[in-house]
Amino acid sequence: MRDIDAIIETLTLAHPELVVEQLKVSHPGVDDDGLWFFRHPSSRVEVQLESHTGSCPFLFETNANGTRVSASTAPDAVSLVASGLGLSQPVA
């Protein structure tokens, strides 16, 4: 299992209404599709994680401000996404 799969699983178990979409590219297998968008109905903010392999480290960004942070572990990425969306932290 890639880190992104564990991150998505952890977040969606804690927040079932979370919407996660991976970037859809024109040329799968050639174009880099390592970008995931996270949204929740209770938040106006969208956050994203980027990694061309789907594994740590991830670049975390949000449309709320110009913050760009690196998440070196899957738990760090989970925390950043939850915080960025204003959601409670999933219990490990």
N, C-alpha and C positions, 0 to 999 in steps of 0.2 A: 504494500500500500504506500502510495506517495504521501508526502507530508500534507499536500493540499487536500487529499481525500480525508485524512484524519481531522484536519482543521474544519472542513465542511461538516463532517459527521458530528463532531463535538458541538459546533455552533447550532446546527439544525436540531439536534436532540434537545438542547437547552431552549431554543427559540424556533419552534416549528413553523412560524410564519415567515422566517427568513427566506429571502429569494437570492439565489446564487446563480450567476450566469458566467460561463466562460466565453471569452472573445471568440466570435465566429469569424474565421478567416476565409479569404477567397481561394487559397491554395493549401488545403490541409496537408500536413507533412512537409511543406516547404516554408510557409509563413509561420512566424512565431505566434502561437496561440496561448502562451503562458501568462494570461491575464484573466483574473477572476473578479467580477463585480458583486458586491454584497449590498442588499437593500432590505429594509424592514418597514412594514406599514406604519410603525410608530415614529419613524424618523424621516426627516426631510433630506438627510445626508446619504450620500452613496460613498462607499469605500471600496478600495481595490487592493488586491495583492498581485504582485508580479514576480514570476520566476519562470525562465524558459524550460526548466526541468520539472516544475511542479513540486520541487523539494526546496528546503531551506538552503540559503537565506531567501527571504521575500522582501521586496520593496513594498511598503505600505504607503498609500496615498488616499486622500479624501478630498471631496469637492467643497468641504466646509472651509478649508484654508489651504495654504501652500505647503503644509507639512509633508515631508518625505522622511520616512523612518525605515531602518532596516530591522527586520525580525529574524534573529539568528536561529530560533527554535520554533517548533509548532505551537507550544504553549504561549510564547511571546506573540505570535501571529493571531492566535485566538483572542488574547487579551486586547490587542490593538484593534481588531475588528469590532469586538463587543464594545469597547470604550468609544471608538469612533462613531458607532451607531447609537450610543447612549443606552446600551442594553446591559443587563446584569451579567457579571462574569459567570461562565459555566463552572460548575463544581467538578473538580478533577476526580 
